[in-house]
Amino acid sequence: MYITGLYIDGNRVTRVRINTDNHTSISQMVEGDFDVVNCVSAHNEQFSVFVNDVGFYSKMDLNLVASVLAGRYLVGPAVVTGASQSGEMISVPACVIHKAVGIVDAMSLHKAFV
């Protein structure tokens, strides 16, 4: 089964299709094995952020968009999906997409005034 997710790298947010039958696509996008950060949006929607499990130790760059979205310090490329009540991967909630895009827009606006 395929779901819609977000790929976040630097200040880019891209919609991606993710195959839930295997985790190869997520591993490729985060450049290795991954850890999952489980989150809840302001609208009580559950979502998951997948990041490289040794990204911090490998000195990957800060991922500001993913960090703000998850509410914690995250490095390297990230993949965001939705999460059902039972913990299954589902398509990323619209409110999470809007939040991610809003973070990128705010970053762009800030750069315009600096």
Backbone as XML, in Angstrom:
<?xml version="1.0"?>
<chain id="A" units="angstrom">
  <residue number="1" name="MET">
    <atom name="N" x="0.847" y="-1.179" z="0.000"/>
    <atom name="CA" x="0.000" y="0.000" z="0.000"/>
    <atom name="C" x="0.889" y="1.238" z="0.000"/>
  </residue>
  <residue number="2" name="TYR">
    <atom name="N" x="0.459" y="2.261" z="-0.704"/>
    <atom name="CA" x="1.194" y="3.514" z="-0.754"/>
    <atom name="C" x="0.430" y="4.596" z="0.001"/>
  </residue>
  <residue number="3" name="ILE">
    <atom name="N" x="1.190" y="5.444" z="0.695"/>
    <atom name="CA" x="0.617" y="6.579" z="1.405"/>
    <atom name="C" x="1.363" y="7.841" z="0.986"/>
  </residue>
  <residue number="4" name="THR">
    <atom name="N" x="0.803" y="8.987" z="1.324"/>
    <atom name="CA" x="1.465" y="10.265" z="1.065"/>
    <atom name="C" x="2.231" y="10.678" z="2.311"/>
  </residue>
  <residue number="5" name="GLY">
    <atom name="N" x="3.487" y="11.048" z="2.103"/>
    <atom name="CA" x="4.314" y="11.546" z="3.187"/>
    <atom name="C" x="4.998" y="12.826" z="2.764"/>
  </residue>
  <residue number="6" name="LEU">
    <atom name="N" x="5.820" y="13.353" z="3.652"/>
    <atom name="CA" x="6.626" y="14.529" z="3.357"/>
    <atom name="C" x="8.092" y="14.164" z="3.476"/>
  </residue>
  <residue number="7" name="TYR">
    <atom name="N" x="8.891" y="14.676" z="2.571"/>
    <atom name="CA" x="10.342" y="14.572" z="2.657"/>
    <atom name="C" x="10.835" y="15.972" z="2.954"/>
  </residue>
  <residue number="8" name="ILE">
    <atom name="N" x="11.578" y="16.114" z="4.056"/>
    <atom name="CA" x="12.062" y="17.429" z="4.473"/>
    <atom name="C" x="13.581" y="17.393" z="4.525"/>
  </residue>
  <residue number="9" name="ASP">
    <atom name="N" x="14.209" y="18.248" z="3.730"/>
    <atom name="CA" x="15.661" y="18.337" z="3.705"/>
    <atom name="C" x="16.023" y="19.804" z="3.537"/>
  </residue>
  <residue number="10" name="GLY">
    <atom name="N" x="16.758" y="20.331" z="4.489"/>
    <atom name="CA" x="17.086" y="21.752" z="4.448"/>
    <atom name="C" x="15.817" y="22.564" z="4.588"/>
  </residue>
  <residue number="11" name="ASN">
    <atom name="N" x="15.582" y="23.454" z="3.655"/>
    <atom name="CA" x="14.361" y="24.257" z="3.702"/>
    <atom name="C" x="13.372" y="23.841" z="2.619"/>
  </residue>
  <residue number="12" name="ARG">
    <atom name="N" x="13.471" y="22.581" z="2.189"/>
    <atom name="CA" x="12.563" y="22.049" z="1.169"/>
    <atom name="C" x="11.614" y="21.039" z="1.795"/>
  </residue>
  <residue number="13" name="VAL">
    <atom name="N" x="10.352" y="21.154" z="1.428"/>
    <atom name="CA" x="9.343" y="20.178" z="1.831"/>
    <atom name="C" x="8.715" y="19.639" z="0.554"/>
  </residue>
  <residue number="14" name="THR">
    <atom name="N" x="8.797" y="18.327" z="0.369"/>
    <atom name="CA" x="8.316" y="17.695" z="-0.850"/>
    <atom name="C" x="7.356" y="16.565" z="-0.489"/>
  </residue>
  <residue number="15" name="ARG">
    <atom name="N" x="6.226" y="16.509" z="-1.171"/>
    <atom name="CA" x="5.318" y="15.365" z="-0.987"/>
    <atom name="C" x="5.914" y="14.153" z="-1.685"/>
  </residue>
  <residue number="16" name="VAL">
    <atom name="N" x="5.836" y="13.004" z="-1.017"/>
    <atom name="CA" x="6.375" y="11.765" z="-1.580"/>
    <atom name="C" x="5.380" y="10.633" z="-1.370"/>
  </residue>
  <residue number="17" name="ARG">
    <atom name="N" x="5.500" y="9.616" z="-2.217"/>
    <atom name="CA" x="4.727" y="8.376" z="-2.032"/>
    <atom name="C" x="5.610" y="7.404" z="-1.285"/>
  </residue>
  <residue number="18" name="ILE">
    <atom name="N" x="5.047" y="6.773" z="-0.270"/>
    <atom name="CA" x="5.807" y="5.831" z="0.549"/>
    <atom name="C" x="5.114" y="4.484" z="0.510"/>
  </residue>
  <residue number="19" name="ASN">
    <atom name="N" x="5.900" y="3.441" z="0.230"/>
    <atom name="CA" x="5.397" y="2.072" z="0.221"/>
    <atom name="C" x="5.408" y="1.554" z="1.659"/>
  </residue>
  <residue number="20" name="THR">
    <atom name="N" x="4.242" y="1.261" z="2.217"/>
    <atom name="CA" x="4.167" y="0.793" z="3.600"/>
    <atom name="C" x="4.480" y="-0.690" z="3.736"/>
  </residue>
  <residue number="21" name="ASP">
    <atom name="N" x="4.644" y="-1.383" z="2.612"/>
    <atom name="CA" x="4.955" y="-2.809" z="2.670"/>
    <atom name="C" x="6.425" y="-3.074" z="2.991"/>
  </residue>
  <residue number="22" name="ASN">
    <atom name="N" x="7.282" y="-2.074" z="2.798"/>
    <atom name="CA" x="8.684" y="-2.200" z="3.201"/>
    <atom name="C" x="9.206" y="-0.816" z="3.569"/>
  </residue>
  <residue number="23" name="HIS">
    <atom name="N" x="10.304" y="-0.774" z="4.254"/>
    <atom name="CA" x="10.836" y="0.502" z="4.722"/>
    <atom name="C" x="12.053" y="0.963" z="3.926"/>
  </residue>
  <residue number="24" name="THR">
    <atom name="N" x="12.285" y="0.339" z="2.788"/>
    <atom name="CA" x="13.448" y="0.673" z="1.973"/>
    <atom name="C" x="13.414" y="2.126" z="1.525"/>
  </residue>
  <residue number="25" name="SER">
    <atom name="N" x="12.255" y="2.605" z="1.105"/>
    <atom name="CA" x="12.179" y="3.983" z="0.603"/>
    <atom name="C" x="12.487" y="4.984" z="1.712"/>
  </residue>
  <residue number="26" name="ILE">
    <atom name="N" x="12.018" y="4.728" z="2.920"/>
    <atom name="CA" x="12.319" y="5.635" z="4.033"/>
    <atom name="C" x="13.802" y="5.595" z="4.349"/>
  </residue>
  <residue number="27" name="SER">
    <atom name="N" x="14.384" y="4.411" z="4.395"/>
    <atom name="CA" x="15.824" y="4.291" z="4.664"/>
    <atom name="C" x="16.646" y="5.044" z="3.626"/>
  </residue>
  <residue number="28" name="GLN">
    <atom name="N" x="16.248" y="4.942" z="2.372"/>
    <atom name="CA" x="16.978" y="5.652" z="1.313"/>
    <atom name="C" x="16.864" y="7.165" z="1.491"/>
  </residue>
  <residue number="29" name="MET">
    <atom name="N" x="15.675" y="7.633" z="1.841"/>
    <atom name="CA" x="15.478" y="9.070" z="1.977"/>
    <atom name="C" x="16.217" y="9.665" z="3.177"/>
  </residue>
  <residue number="30" name="VAL">
    <atom name="N" x="16.324" y="8.900" z="4.274"/>
    <atom name="CA" x="17.025" y="9.425" z="5.464"/>
    <atom name="C" x="18.486" y="8.989" z="5.485"/>
  </residue>
  <residue number="31" name="GLU">
    <atom name="N" x="18.914" y="8.342" z="4.425"/>
    <atom name="CA" x="20.311" y="7.956" z="4.221"/>
    <atom name="C" x="20.822" y="6.946" z="5.247"/>
  </residue>
  <residue number="32" name="GLY">
    <atom name="N" x="20.003" y="5.942" z="5.552"/>
    <atom name="CA" x="20.436" y="4.870" z="6.449"/>
    <atom name="C" x="19.306" y="4.364" z="7.310"/>
  </residue>
  <residue number="33" name="ASP">
    <atom name="N" x="19.684" y="3.593" z="8.333"/>
    <atom name="CA" x="18.678" y="3.112" z="9.285"/>
    <atom name="C" x="18.040" y="4.309" z="9.968"/>
  </residue>
  <residue number="34" name="PHE">
    <atom name="N" x="16.827" y="4.117" z="10.463"/>
    <atom name="CA" x="16.115" y="5.275" z="11.003"/>
    <atom name="C" x="15.563" y="5.039" z="12.402"/>
  </residue>
  <residue number="35" name="ASP">
    <atom name="N" x="15.337" y="6.160" z="13.080"/>
    <atom name="CA" x="14.594" y="6.221" z="14.330"/>
    <atom name="C" x="13.291" y="6.935" z="14.021"/>
  </residue>
  <residue number="36" name="VAL">
    <atom name="N" x="12.288" y="6.695" z="14.852"/>
    <atom name="CA" x="10.986" y="7.321" z="14.665"/>
    <atom name="C" x="10.686" y="8.204" z="15.866"/>
  </residue>
  <residue number="37" name="VAL">
    <atom name="N" x="10.285" y="9.433" z="15.586"/>
    <atom name="CA" x="9.833" y="10.349" z="16.619"/>
    <atom name="C" x="8.325" y="10.463" z="16.456"/>
  </residue>
  <residue number="38" name="ASN">
    <atom name="N" x="7.578" y="10.016" z="17.454"/>
    <atom name="CA" x="6.120" y="10.084" z="17.398"/>
    <atom name="C" x="5.652" y="11.408" z="17.978"/>
  </residue>
  <residue number="39" name="CYS">
    <atom name="N" x="4.735" y="12.060" z="17.265"/>
    <atom name="CA" x="4.302" y="13.407" z="17.623"/>
    <atom name="C" x="2.778" y="13.511" z="17.546"/>
  </residue>
  <residue number="40" name="VAL">
    <atom name="N" x="2.268" y="14.591" z="18.138"/>
    <atom name="CA" x="0.843" y="14.917" z="18.044"/>
    <atom name="C" x="0.740" y="16.379" z="17.641"/>
  </residue>
  <residue number="41" name="SER">
    <atom name="N" x="-0.055" y="16.655" z="16.614"/>
    <atom name="CA" x="-0.201" y="18.023" z="16.128"/>
    <atom name="C" x="-1.094" y="18.828" z="17.068"/>
  </residue>
  <residue number="42" name="ALA">
    <atom name="N" x="-1.161" y="20.134" z="16.822"/>
    <atom name="CA" x="-2.036" y="21.015" z="17.589"/>
    <atom name="C" x="-3.502" y="20.639" z="17.389"/>
  </residue>
  <residue number="43" name="HIS">
    <atom name="N" x="-3.789" y="19.900" z="16.330"/>
    <atom name="CA" x="-5.161" y="19.450" z="16.042"/>
    <atom name="C" x="-5.399" y="18.019" z="16.514"/>
  </residue>
  <residue number="44" name="ASN">
    <atom name="N" x="-4.530" y="17.528" z="17.384"/>
    <atom name="CA" x="-4.604" y="16.159" z="17.918"/>
    <atom name="C" x="-4.488" y="15.079" z="16.858"/>
  </residue>
  <residue number="45" name="GLU">
    <atom name="N" x="-3.770" y="15.374" z="15.783"/>
    <atom name="CA" x="-3.496" y="14.379" z="14.743"/>
    <atom name="C" x="-2.131" y="13.765" z="15.037"/>
  </residue>
  <residue number="46" name="GLN">
    <atom name="N" x="-2.063" y="12.440" z="15.045"/>
    <atom name="CA" x="-0.786" y="11.779" z="15.282"/>
    <atom name="C" x="0.027" y="11.734" z="13.991"/>
  </residue>
  <residue number="47" name="PHE">
    <atom name="N" x="1.343" y="11.945" z="14.136"/>
    <atom name="CA" x="2.234" y="11.815" z="12.986"/>
    <atom name="C" x="3.590" y="11.335" z="13.473"/>
  </residue>
  <residue number="48" name="SER">
    <atom name="N" x="4.368" y="10.815" z="12.539"/>
    <atom name="CA" x="5.692" y="10.277" z="12.848"/>
    <atom name="C" x="6.729" y="10.959" z="11.979"/>
  </residue>
  <residue number="49" name="VAL">
    <atom name="N" x="7.895" y="11.231" z="12.575"/>
    <atom name="CA" x="9.016" y="11.802" z="11.847"/>
    <atom name="C" x="10.139" y="10.773" z="11.883"/>
  </residue>
  <residue number="50" name="PHE">
    <atom name="N" x="10.572" y="10.337" z="10.716"/>
    <atom name="CA" x="11.647" y="9.356" z="10.581"/>
    <atom name="C" x="12.937" y="10.106" z="10.271"/>
  </residue>
  <residue number="51" name="VAL">
    <atom name="N" x="13.994" y="9.830" z="11.045"/>
    <atom name="CA" x="15.295" y="10.463" z="10.845"/>
    <atom name="C" x="16.387" y="9.407" z="10.927"/>
  </residue>
  <residue number="52" name="ASN">
    <atom name="N" x="17.551" y="9.727" z="10.400"/>
    <atom name="CA" x="18.692" y="8.818" z="10.442"/>
    <atom name="C" x="19.069" y="8.541" z="11.894"/>
  </residue>
  <residue number="53" name="ASP">
    <atom name="N" x="19.208" y="7.270" z="12.248"/>
    <atom name="CA" x="19.425" y="6.919" z="13.658"/>
    <atom name="C" x="20.799" y="7.307" z="14.188"/>
  </residue>
  <residue number="54" name="VAL">
    <atom name="N" x="21.771" y="7.567" z="13.325"/>
    <atom name="CA" x="23.083" y="8.022" z="13.782"/>
    <atom name="C" x="23.423" y="9.392" z="13.191"/>
  </residue>
  <residue number="55" name="GLY">
    <atom name="N" x="22.405" y="10.103" z="12.734"/>
    <atom name="CA" x="22.623" y="11.400" z="12.113"/>
    <atom name="C" x="23.319" y="12.398" z="13.008"/>
  </residue>
  <residue number="56" name="PHE">
    <atom name="N" x="22.965" y="12.409" z="14.280"/>
    <atom name="CA" x="23.585" y="13.344" z="15.219"/>
    <atom name="C" x="25.070" y="13.041" z="15.361"/>
  </residue>
  <residue number="57" name="TYR">
    <atom name="N" x="25.390" y="11.765" z="15.506"/>
    <atom name="CA" x="26.786" y="11.361" z="15.680"/>
    <atom name="C" x="27.585" y="11.463" z="14.381"/>
  </residue>
  <residue number="58" name="SER">
    <atom name="N" x="26.885" y="11.420" z="13.263"/>
    <atom name="CA" x="27.535" y="11.561" z="11.960"/>
    <atom name="C" x="27.658" y="13.026" z="11.561"/>
  </residue>
  <residue number="59" name="LYS">
    <atom name="N" x="27.248" y="13.902" z="12.463"/>
    <atom name="CA" x="27.335" y="15.351" z="12.242"/>
    <atom name="C" x="26.518" y="15.826" z="11.043"/>
  </residue>
  <residue number="60" name="MET">
    <atom name="N" x="25.335" y="15.232" z="10.864"/>
    <atom name="CA" x="24.430" y="15.725" z="9.822"/>
    <atom name="C" x="23.929" y="17.105" z="10.243"/>
  </residue>
  <residue number="61" name="ASP">
    <atom name="N" x="23.559" y="17.909" z="9.261"/>
    <atom name="CA" x="23.105" y="19.270" z="9.525"/>
    <atom name="C" x="21.754" y="19.293" z="10.220"/>
  </residue>
  <residue number="62" name="LEU">
    <atom name="N" x="21.544" y="20.346" z="11.008"/>
    <atom name="CA" x="20.249" y="20.583" z="11.652"/>
    <atom name="C" x="19.165" y="20.629" z="10.583"/>
  </residue>
  <residue number="63" name="ASN">
    <atom name="N" x="18.053" y="19.975" z="10.852"/>
    <atom name="CA" x="16.880" y="20.061" z="9.985"/>
    <atom name="C" x="15.879" y="20.933" z="10.733"/>
  </residue>
  <residue number="64" name="LEU">
    <atom name="N" x="15.939" y="22.236" z="10.480"/>
    <atom name="CA" x="15.136" y="23.190" z="11.234"/>
    <atom name="C" x="13.642" y="22.955" z="11.046"/>
  </residue>
  <residue number="65" name="VAL">
    <atom name="N" x="13.219" y="22.690" z="9.837"/>
    <atom name="CA" x="11.792" y="22.483" z="9.575"/>
    <atom name="C" x="11.284" y="21.266" z="10.350"/>
  </residue>
  <residue number="66" name="ALA">
    <atom name="N" x="11.984" y="20.147" z="10.257"/>
    <atom name="CA" x="11.568" y="18.936" z="10.979"/>
    <atom name="C" x="11.651" y="19.144" z="12.492"/>
  </residue>
  <residue number="67" name="SER">
    <atom name="N" x="12.655" y="19.886" z="12.943"/>
    <atom name="CA" x="12.810" y="20.146" z="14.379"/>
    <atom name="C" x="11.635" y="20.945" z="14.925"/>
  </residue>
  <residue number="68" name="VAL">
    <atom name="N" x="11.247" y="21.997" z="14.233"/>
    <atom name="CA" x="10.106" y="22.805" z="14.683"/>
    <atom name="C" x="8.834" y="21.977" z="14.628"/>
  </residue>
  <residue number="69" name="LEU">
    <atom name="N" x="8.678" y="21.209" z="13.567"/>
    <atom name="CA" x="7.482" y="20.376" z="13.407"/>
    <atom name="C" x="7.360" y="19.364" z="14.545"/>
  </residue>
  <residue number="70" name="ALA">
    <atom name="N" x="8.482" y="18.731" z="14.914"/>
    <atom name="CA" x="8.470" y="17.682" z="15.940"/>
    <atom name="C" x="8.649" y="18.220" z="17.356"/>
  </residue>
  <residue number="71" name="GLY">
    <atom name="N" x="9.116" y="19.463" z="17.466"/>
    <atom name="CA" x="9.329" y="20.030" z="18.787"/>
    <atom name="C" x="10.573" y="19.505" z="19.483"/>
  </residue>
  <residue number="72" name="ARG">
    <atom name="N" x="11.547" y="19.074" z="18.706"/>
    <atom name="CA" x="12.825" y="18.601" z="19.253"/>
    <atom name="C" x="13.906" y="18.732" z="18.197"/>
  </residue>
  <residue number="73" name="TYR">
    <atom name="N" x="15.157" y="18.687" z="18.639"/>
    <atom name="CA" x="16.307" y="18.874" z="17.759"/>
    <atom name="C" x="16.475" y="17.643" z="16.878"/>
  </residue>
  <residue number="74" name="LEU">
    <atom name="N" x="16.370" y="17.839" z="15.547"/>
    <atom name="CA" x="16.537" y="16.746" z="14.591"/>
    <atom name="C" x="17.538" y="17.139" z="13.528"/>
  </residue>
  <residue number="75" name="VAL">
    <atom name="N" x="18.300" y="16.181" z="13.065"/>
    <atom name="CA" x="19.315" y="16.438" z="12.050"/>
    <atom name="C" x="19.103" y="15.525" z="10.851"/>
  </residue>
  <residue number="76" name="GLY">
    <atom name="N" x="19.638" y="15.972" z="9.715"/>
    <atom name="CA" x="19.575" y="15.167" z="8.503"/>
    <atom name="C" x="18.207" y="15.201" z="7.860"/>
  </residue>
  <residue number="77" name="PRO">
    <atom name="N" x="18.087" y="14.556" z="6.705"/>
    <atom name="CA" x="16.801" y="14.507" z="6.022"/>
    <atom name="C" x="15.774" y="13.761" z="6.872"/>
  </residue>
  <residue number="78" name="ALA">
    <atom name="N" x="14.519" y="14.154" z="6.722"/>
    <atom name="CA" x="13.441" y="13.553" z="7.515"/>
    <atom name="C" x="12.278" y="13.176" z="6.606"/>
  </residue>
  <residue number="79" name="VAL">
    <atom name="N" x="11.553" y="12.148" z="7.023"/>
    <atom name="CA" x="10.332" y="11.729" z="6.340"/>
    <atom name="C" x="9.208" y="11.787" z="7.369"/>
  </residue>
  <residue number="80" name="VAL">
    <atom name="N" x="8.094" y="12.389" z="6.985"/>
    <atom name="CA" x="6.955" y="12.540" z="7.895"/>
    <atom name="C" x="5.765" y="11.777" z="7.319"/>
  </residue>
  <residue number="81" name="THR">
    <atom name="N" x="5.136" y="10.981" z="8.173"/>
    <atom name="CA" x="3.912" y="10.274" z="7.798"/>
    <atom name="C" x="2.874" y="10.510" z="8.888"/>
  </residue>
  <residue number="82" name="GLY">
    <atom name="N" x="1.662" y="10.121" z="8.602"/>
    <atom name="CA" x="0.648" y="10.102" z="9.637"/>
    <atom name="C" x="0.777" y="8.804" z="10.419"/>
  </residue>
  <residue number="83" name="ALA">
    <atom name="N" x="0.086" y="8.736" z="11.539"/>
    <atom name="CA" x="0.079" y="7.523" z="12.356"/>
    <atom name="C" x="-1.337" y="7.293" z="12.859"/>
  </residue>
  <residue number="84" name="SER">
    <atom name="N" x="-1.824" y="6.074" z="12.701"/>
    <atom name="CA" x="-3.158" y="5.746" z="13.197"/>
    <atom name="C" x="-3.107" y="5.535" z="14.708"/>
  </residue>
  <residue number="85" name="GLN">
    <atom name="N" x="-4.260" y="5.404" z="15.311"/>
    <atom name="CA" x="-4.332" y="5.151" z="16.756"/>
    <atom name="C" x="-3.595" y="3.873" z="17.126"/>
  </residue>
  <residue number="86" name="SER">
    <atom name="N" x="-3.568" y="2.901" z="16.218"/>
    <atom name="CA" x="-2.881" y="1.638" z="16.488"/>
    <atom name="C" x="-1.395" y="1.681" z="16.113"/>
  </residue>
  <residue number="87" name="GLY">
    <atom name="N" x="-0.926" y="2.840" z="15.614"/>
    <atom name="CA" x="0.480" y="2.989" z="15.296"/>
    <atom name="C" x="0.859" y="2.682" z="13.859"/>
  </residue>
  <residue number="88" name="GLU">
    <atom name="N" x="-0.100" y="2.358" z="13.022"/>
    <atom name="CA" x="0.197" y="2.074" z="11.620"/>
    <atom name="C" x="0.473" y="3.366" z="10.859"/>
  </residue>
  <residue number="89" name="MET">
    <atom name="N" x="1.350" y="3.265" z="9.849"/>
    <atom name="CA" x="1.620" y="4.413" z="8.990"/>
    <atom name="C" x="0.415" y="4.690" z="8.113"/>
  </residue>
  <residue number="90" name="ILE">
    <atom name="N" x="0.016" y="5.949" z="8.085"/>
    <atom name="CA" x="-1.048" y="6.417" z="7.193"/>
    <atom name="C" x="-0.549" y="7.700" z="6.539"/>
  </residue>
  <residue number="91" name="SER">
    <atom name="N" x="-1.301" y="8.221" z="5.592"/>
    <atom name="CA" x="-0.899" y="9.464" z="4.932"/>
    <atom name="C" x="-0.785" y="10.590" z="5.951"/>
  </residue>
  <residue number="92" name="VAL">
    <atom name="N" x="0.145" y="11.481" z="5.691"/>
    <atom name="CA" x="0.397" y="12.605" z="6.597"/>
    <atom name="C" x="-0.851" y="13.490" z="6.659"/>
  </residue>
  <residue number="93" name="PRO">
    <atom name="N" x="-1.267" y="13.900" z="7.853"/>
    <atom name="CA" x="-2.457" y="14.751" z="7.978"/>
    <atom name="C" x="-2.255" y="16.116" z="7.309"/>
  </residue>
  <residue number="94" name="ALA">
    <atom name="N" x="-3.320" y="16.675" z="6.768"/>
    <atom name="CA" x="-3.252" y="17.973" z="6.087"/>
    <atom name="C" x="-2.733" y="19.066" z="7.014"/>
  </residue>
  <residue number="95" name="CYS">
    <atom name="N" x="-3.108" y="19.021" z="8.299"/>
    <atom name="CA" x="-2.649" y="20.068" z="9.219"/>
    <atom name="C" x="-1.129" y="20.036" z="9.397"/>
  </residue>
  <residue number="96" name="VAL">
    <atom name="N" x="-0.520" y="18.869" z="9.283"/>
    <atom name="CA" x="0.936" y="18.747" z="9.400"/>
    <atom name="C" x="1.599" y="19.287" z="8.132"/>
  </residue>
  <residue number="97" name="ILE">
    <atom name="N" x="0.998" y="19.021" z="6.982"/>
    <atom name="CA" x="1.508" y="19.579" z="5.730"/>
    <atom name="C" x="1.480" y="21.102" z="5.797"/>
  </residue>
  <residue number="98" name="HIS">
    <atom name="N" x="0.354" y="21.657" z="6.229"/>
    <atom name="CA" x="0.220" y="23.118" z="6.313"/>
    <atom name="C" x="1.224" y="23.714" z="7.293"/>
  </residue>
  <residue number="99" name="LYS">
    <atom name="N" x="1.454" y="23.040" z="8.402"/>
    <atom name="CA" x="2.428" y="23.519" z="9.391"/>
    <atom name="C" x="3.834" y="23.523" z="8.783"/>
  </residue>
  <residue number="100" name="ALA">
    <atom name="N" x="4.213" y="22.448" z="8.103"/>
    <atom name="CA" x="5.542" y="22.359" z="7.490"/>
    <atom name="C" x="5.735" y="23.451" z="6.448"/>
  </residue>
  <residue number="101" name="VAL">
    <atom name="N" x="4.745" y="23.650" z="5.611"/>
    <atom name="CA" x="4.828" y="24.694" z="4.581"/>
    <atom name="C" x="4.888" y="26.073" z="5.239"/>
  </residue>
  <residue number="102" name="GLY">
    <atom name="N" x="4.137" y="26.264" z="6.312"/>
    <atom name="CA" x="4.161" y="27.536" z="7.036"/>
    <atom name="C" x="5.532" y="27.829" z="7.634"/>
  </residue>
  <residue number="103" name="ILE">
    <atom name="N" x="6.213" y="26.798" z="8.120"/>
    <atom name="CA" x="7.560" y="26.972" z="8.673"/>
    <atom name="C" x="8.514" y="27.422" z="7.569"/>
  </residue>
  <residue number="104" name="VAL">
    <atom name="N" x="8.429" y="26.775" z="6.404"/>
    <atom name="CA" x="9.284" y="27.149" z="5.272"/>
    <atom name="C" x="8.981" y="28.585" z="4.839"/>
  </residue>
  <residue number="105" name="ASP">
    <atom name="N" x="7.705" y="28.947" z="4.773"/>
    <atom name="CA" x="7.330" y="30.314" z="4.390"/>
    <atom name="C" x="7.880" y="31.330" z="5.386"/>
  </residue>
  <residue number="106" name="ALA">
    <atom name="N" x="7.786" y="31.030" z="6.676"/>
    <atom name="CA" x="8.303" y="31.937" z="7.705"/>
    <atom name="C" x="9.817" y="32.083" z="7.579"/>
  </residue>
  <residue number="107" name="MET">
    <atom name="N" x="10.507" y="30.978" z="7.297"/>
    <atom name="CA" x="11.957" y="31.045" z="7.108"/>
    <atom name="C" x="12.308" y="31.923" z="5.905"/>
  </residue>
  <residue number="108" name="SER">
    <atom name="N" x="11.564" y="31.788" z="4.815"/>
    <atom name="CA" x="11.812" y="32.583" z="3.612"/>
    <atom name="C" x="11.547" y="34.063" z="3.889"/>
  </residue>
  <residue number="109" name="LEU">
    <atom name="N" x="10.479" y="34.346" z="4.604"/>
    <atom name="CA" x="10.141" y="35.732" z="4.938"/>
    <atom name="C" x="11.232" y="36.330" z="5.815"/>
  </residue>
  <residue number="110" name="HIS">
    <atom name="N" x="11.730" y="35.581" z="6.773"/>
    <atom name="CA" x="12.797" y="36.059" z="7.646"/>
    <atom name="C" x="14.051" y="36.393" z="6.840"/>
  </residue>
  <residue number="111" name="LYS">
    <atom name="N" x="14.412" y="35.504" z="5.909"/>
    <atom name="CA" x="15.598" y="35.747" z="5.076"/>
    <atom name="C" x="15.441" y="37.005" z="4.236"/>
  </residue>
  <residue number="112" name="ALA">
    <atom name="N" x="14.203" y="37.312" z="3.818"/>
    <atom name="CA" x="13.956" y="38.492" z="2.991"/>
    <atom name="C" x="14.216" y="39.787" z="3.763"/>
  </residue>
  <residue number="113" name="PHE">
    <atom name="N" x="14.074" y="39.731" z="5.084"/>
    <atom name="CA" x="14.250" y="40.940" z="5.909"/>
    <atom name="C" x="15.607" y="41.027" z="6.572"/>
  </residue>
  <residue number="114" name="VAL">
    <atom name="N" x="16.426" y="40.013" z="6.429"/>
    <atom name="CA" x="17.733" y="40.020" z="7.085"/>
    <atom name="C" x="18.796" y="40.586" z="6.186"/>
  </residue>
</chain>
